[in-house]
Amino acid sequence: MKKLLFIFGLSIFLISPAIAQKKKEVVIQKTDYMPLVKSLETTLGTLYLSLSGDKKEKRDWDLFKFLFKEDAKLITTGVDYEGKLQAKYMAPADYVKASKSWMLKNGFHEKEIHRIVHTFGDITQVFSTFEAYHSENDKEPFAKGINSIQLMFDGNRWWIINLLWTNETETKPIPAEFLQKDEY
């Protein structure tokens, strides 16, 4: 019995530094991301960059998930097969699962072309018009839409609280005031 307790104690002693090192690595990784969420501009830019890449180009999904506050939702709207408007709610991890293989197979570059920002206190609402391309070399986007992004500044960093988007369709074109091309 003493031998068993000794082996158990030794294994805990040997494993604990490895666990602590792993936790330290995670903290360091997240600390490295902090400059990317210090301003509204860098947070929004990081959102678009973290999604974008060519075919077979891996994304930094840890960085993508780092942008979102716990319990944040990504919500897409669209018409279902019966013609009814639906909303699909996803956690950031669910979005990654649903999108990762499609993006690797097809390539996906989302570019912001216009932004309208409203801020009150520590909350901000951004209407961000985007164009989506399979490759940076594409001349025409395969999709356009608007991201409605709600963010919070906690005094230290920006968090995305929710990201709601819809794509432009023939029957639902993006209004002209959301199509002014800005430089980002």
Buried (B, 14 or more C-beta within 10 A) or exposed (E): EEEEEEEEEEEEEEEEEEEEEEEEEEEEEEEEBEEBBEEBEBBBBBBBBBBBBBEEEEBEBEBBBBBBBEEBBBBBBBEEEEEEEEEBEBBBEEBBEEBEEEBBEEBBBBBBBBBEBEEEEEEBBBBBBBBBBBEEEEEEBEBBBBBBBBBBBEEEBBBBBBBBBBBBEEEEEBEEEBBEEEEE
